[in-house]
Amino acid sequence: MSEGSSRVNRQACPAERSGEGPSSGPDAIERYLEQVGRQLPGGPRVRRDILDELRDGLTQTLEHHGDDTAETALRREFGDPQQIGVALAGEARLRLARRHAVIVLLLLLAGGLGWQAYQSVVGIADSTVPTGWARSVFLAAVEALQACAMLAQIGAVLTVLTVSLPGRWAAEWAARITLVALAGFALAVASMLVSIAPAHRLDAVLVSIPVAGLTLPAIRYAYFATRHLRLR
């Protein structure tokens, strides 16, 4: 084949050279979604949910894109994929904040049920309360622990309920309250361990292990929820 004939074929088939054609629509959609997904925070599940919703709209667009190439039609209808990704990142952070708040709430409920079961099965002896100066510290820590646990639960519930409200300031403050309450809860547990009667200190340390196993992840997820709402 002559060089002139080869040049004519290349000019006559721009769709083949660019990879566009009847079968390139799905590829164009996946390339578009890949660029959008690079801007989204969170794990694969959150990104997949948002991208699946966007994929439906992209597919419908390509069904009526006329003479435009698939990529041109997508950009004309939806805009630059990086800008779309930045816009959708806010929605992704809201979903993450809600999910993390739900996890915090579940951890707190699990801790509360576990504590109720421990009191029913094992019980708490009166001799657990120390004497002297430690008594005031111990009793204050108990009161603070109960108050912080309740406040953290309320904050987590409010975060879940208000995260979809306009402005999201209520959800952000609720998440901050949850985080502060959980930090106070951890401090109250530490104060109880320090001030508890020496005869019960070993038992208290053993009980604090599962408590820490629930409290530390709760603090972590509450921090993530607060961070996502602040960066929305």
NORJOHU-V158399 format. One record per helix or strand. SS is the DSSP state (a for helix, b for strand). FROM is the first residue (numbers start at 1). LEN is the number of residues. If there is no record, write none. Layout:
ss: [SS & SS]
from: [FROM & FROM]
len: [LEN & LEN]
//
This chain:
ss: [a & a & a & a & a & a & a & a & a & a]
from: [3 & 14 & 25 & 44 & 70 & 81 & 126 & 133 & 169 & 198]
len: [10 & 5 & 13 & 19 & 9 & 41 & 3 & 30 & 27 & 33]
//
